[in-house]
Structures are given as C-alpha cells and as structure tokens.
Amino acid sequence: MATSGEILEALADYRERCNNNAKLRKMLRNWSRTCRFHATDTGDEFTVVIEKGEIVDVTAGAADVHDLSIGGTSEDLADMFWGDLNPAAKYLSGDIKVIGAAEDVLRVDAMAAVIWVDG
C-alpha cells in the first residue's frame, strides 16, 4: 500500500516527465482537462490539472468538477506514476478504471503510451 505522500511524490515525478516530453506536449497542445485520481484501497484522492498539454497543478484532494476519473489501488497508482507499471495491462484487466468522454480516455491512453515507451 502506498501512502498519500508517496503518491504525491510519484505524481510530481510524472508531472516533470510529461511536461519535459516534447512529443507528448505537441500531441496534447490543445487539450485541457481536470483529472481526479482515486486510490480505491485508501480512499485518497488527487487532482491533476492539464492546460494545453501541460500539467499545471497536482494537489491532494478531489476537484469538485472533473473531466476524467481514474481509480486503482494506491500501489498501482504510485507505480503507474513512477513508470514502474505500464497501466495498459491493469486497465485491460479492470484493475485501473478510467471514466470520462471517449476522446479523453483515448488521450490518457496516448499519454501513457508515450511516457512508458519513451521512458
């Protein structure tokens, strides 16, 4: 089980990798969304704000209004953000759930593919 602090630390690393990836920034240049992450085992929630492809804010707690909701165990979320876990298999098995508009879910898939392929 990952602590809230560990998930926030992993999210900070993820933010840096995403924001420093030119390919990803170009792909998402017109995409702005608020994402809610929920640790299903601990109840911890986190908000990630993306504006024009850049992660501009990462905070503990859930935003009142969000475009996407992504849930999984605290360990899966931390491992996903650290890059130790490719989320595709967990998503396909139902261990990680993504709820939102189909276009947004596809962009999240693209984000994961670029980050974990490019490393």
Secondary structure, DSSP 8 states (H G I E B T S, - for coil): ---HHHHHHHHHHHHHHHHT-HHHHHHTTT--EEEEEEETTT--EEEEEEETTEEEEEEES--SS-SEEEEE-HHHHHHHHHTSS-HHHHHHHTSSEEES-HHHHHHHHHHHHHHHHH-
